[in-house]
């Protein structure tokens, strides 16, 4: 099954305590699409400016990512700049230039409208809902969100949630959303607000998955060196959605647990290099080898 991914596409400048790189491929859709493409064909929707490198379109083509839904318009591509502290967890945004992304209105090509799986990556809830209205009878919808939308567009987010099968957000966003300090309580309350399932990312501490009467917790893959944490959460979401799209049956909680492990595996590769550089040259053999190690660490008996 193919996977529709809608989100931001950016050119990033990232500074860590030891390195700084500019004009890097970034954005929620870019990371998610690269991760998902290891499991299923991807239909990508986004917007870029006239300054966007052709080499990145060539990269997408090499990963069998369909870019018919990527609008290229006159102007500058969305640009973001950030700097990480020594712990690589604390990040300060130095600048955000929306540019052509400011007026982005997702328009799905006719061939994209009949899709079984969709990932609404981190964009405004109103845009995510706009995309859903263009899709005919999706089998499974994954959505990501962030503090900005929780704080500024809560009405739109609340309207979106009943139309979502899996909501992905991080621990601080989950606490903010329902004003709960306990992530267990937060996950259950968020699930009761609409989505069938909720996944809460905890960074280096793993992730939690909530169903109606089911719960799963997994750790994070231990890494000695982290070069760039940017996009790890989007890679996690893309890995999860891509794996789910590779299933041919109704999505079960066991599928979701396996998807969470695969998402965590892809995220662990992502942070080993700047931008998407590590995701560009992975092999399924490397992914599956780390998956097997991760499965043993998590004592995940449901995986095969």
Protein Blocks (a to p, Z undefined) as FASTA:
>chain_A
ZZdddddddddddddfkbccehiaedjklmmmmmmmmmbccdddddddfklcfklmmmmm
mnopafklpccdedddddddddddfkomaccdfbdcfklmmmgccdddfklmmcfbdcdd
dddfklmmmmmmmpghifbdcddddfklmmmmmmmmmmmmmmpfbdcddfklmmmmnopa
blklmmmmmmmnopabdcddehjnopadddfkbccdddddddfbdfblghklmmmmmmmm
mmmmmpcbdcdfklmmmmmmmmmmmmmmmmmpghjllmmmgcfklmmmmmmmmmmmnopa
kbZZ
